[in-house]
């Protein structure tokens, strides 16, 4: 049985209530909840983070219980710190602050607990390492932009980092909270030099913010405020911090590409004010050493004057001094959206400002010029920047794949069909009155046609292998409609491919208008023969299973050829008598045509050729017991020429298969009167051969009468 | 003539915990307090001065009260003085009459730990802003138990001239800014290209710049601090 998120949350909520109401149950409840931290559902993870925050901030627990729980919670917290969720991460930082304090003191007092110390360091690393990035957000396309992104996590992380620095360095002044001095100097885990060095590097990292070329008040101001706290506790850092402040000047900073000039001017004002408050605060607490006194006093004075000056003016109004403001060199992309607006390459790849597109079609340049341009660009581009650009394009591509339908719909809704796009592309001289034609398709060369036909053949044979669900034949209408609606393919069936392929070979490759002896026609019949050969090979692969196929094909072959030749012959006759008809010598043209036509035999050379080929090919492979399929073939072929019948002779003289041969002849004599003469001829010939003499004479006696 | 305090009801369900701060917690912070309360926000107000100083019969003779002295009491005291006409003319009586309908007494910022932690502190004078930030620096690490973790607070100064009319104009501006911040927080459920667009701390400078452009006469200062 699986529980829904709601069930689990309800259960957790009840446990929480029990824990907060009964302190004796609390540790047990917390440990149970820790099992849910790794639940797949983000809602449950979030619930756990909220719960843990409340637990460690509450006063319900005994100190010793809290320390135990802090130790037990570390692993879950490390896990949660790597969950990509801002709300959870914010909670994690707050929980980590309490846990760090509790566990650090525990290790200080309990030398030898390597595992606990290792986990604490892992937790510390997991958090402090995230300060310079934008975790849990993904980095953007531009480092400069990232300085303004996810300030929330950074502001929260500053708290944690300050706690670490506080705990990992000794305090000279009297403090009533933990002081690193109290740790046994020979502690096997807490090595003073190492932890102090680490703390110093964390502080250096914080102070690096002052060296950024851009100003980010929501980040720099909270650092300044936390420094006021740190300076009171750690006089060893005073010089370092004041040196940084001394060298810091908001008016030397650059305007970011991600802030307006008004925002930049306000930023300078806001940071200046906090520095001023900070310095006056330090003066009040006598935290500025003698050698910094004069420079700091001067700085305060400058800031006060600057503040008064600003007060007199409207800061957001343009001022002549604005000209002195310099901007950071832009290294990002103007169009960095990871969502494409339409399913067009233009939108997929364009990283430039859309409103500022060069009205120039690069595709008009010769390829070699383009190649040179690309090579030069590739050599000049910074690897990191290229990667960022490719990241954006790949994200867009993913988005397009995931939202294909939506993007298509959007196009329809906006009426963005292709014609509109063309207009967008800058075709300004579009004339609605003139008629535009697509360029005629390029004629395929014979070689290309051959390739296409071969591809078509392969595709059709592939189709023959697929299984198609049979569709039940709809009840046919009676009467004349029945004939009118008669078509070869009503539904796509298993054998439909054959109908199309054979018709392509026959009717598809020539028309009545084409000249029989033209080059085109010859070429086309060559293409037809490609299909015919393929069909024959296909049949020969398995004659027993594919006999139906060959019958159908040869029937189509005969039928289409007969119709074609009949029409052609009639046209020729008509042409012959046309003049006489026009001069009045003949009154009934149709009668005359039919009269002449009746006298003629319509030849079917293609059918003859291929039916002979088929028989010649299969007869050597027939076995004594292939009676059924062979007789079937002989009975279902539309026409049997004397040559075809003659082929049976070879069977009759074969001692093993003579029975099959004579049986076939007997069948034809009985059921196909048009070939009776041909059969009798064959029998006569056989009667002159010793081995078949007896059987032949028997049949001759019976049928020649 | 005791009038009951209009019970402050938080009608904005997602209201941040806000407070307004001026020197005496009488004029600017109280006008903004009233307006924000009427708009339904969770609002308190404080003063950063050493004591409550109100205009007296002359510039060198102000009326001085301790923080915590009820507005009603101050009003009665002023009414009992000979200069009642002056106080009526300069709006002092009107102001106190309004105040006693908002809350009982002026409160001192530095002693406000009983009120809990605020998400948004709006000061009405640069001096008060300095005082609040200085105090927040002082509070860091002081008197905090090991359990206590400081939280983020946004401190904004909106410079308002200390008179009746400007207090009302300033109050309007404050309500507008508070609305903008809450509107942003409500909108941030929507899906955006970059999640940063939904983070208040990332967008606060943009919000303030926009507001400042429309209120050039109300100059601002802003910082993120810890509480």
Interface residues (C-beta under 8 A of the other chain):
Chain A: X56 X57 X58 X59 X86 X94 X97 X98 X101 X102 X134 X137 X140 X148 X149 X150 X151 X152 X155 X156 X159 X177 X217 X218 X221 X222 X225 X226 X228 X229 X232 X233 X259 X260 X262 X263 X266 X267 X269 X270 X273 X274 X276 X277 X278 X280 X281 X284 X307 X310 X311 X314 X315 X316 X317 X337 X338 X339
Chain B: X126 X129 X130 X133 X134 X136 X137 X138 X140 X141 X145 X146 X147 X148 X149 X150 X152 X159 X193 X194 X195 X196 X199 X200 X201 X202 X204 X205 X206 X208 X209 X212 X213 X216 X217 X219 X220 X221 X222 X223 X224 X225 X226
